[in-house]
Amino acid sequence: MIVRGKQNLTEIARKLNYSSVAHLSSQFKNTTGLTPSQFQKIMSKRRRLESAANHKIS
């Protein structure tokens, strides 16, 4: 959910039954070492790089 970025953190927290976005963010950072926004930025950059690499291969 966070990787795709199509839902905001409020919606994700609600769907995962977290009491608040702050609680979700805290748990996410404790687990990954990154905030959700940091993770989204990294994954977005990775998707762009993979897409560019796939276009070069074609």
PyMOL commands that set and color helices and strands:
alter all, ss='L'
color gray80, all
select helices_A, chain A and resi 9-15+21-32+36-57
alter helices_A, ss='H'
color red, helices_A
deselect
rebuild
show_as cartoon
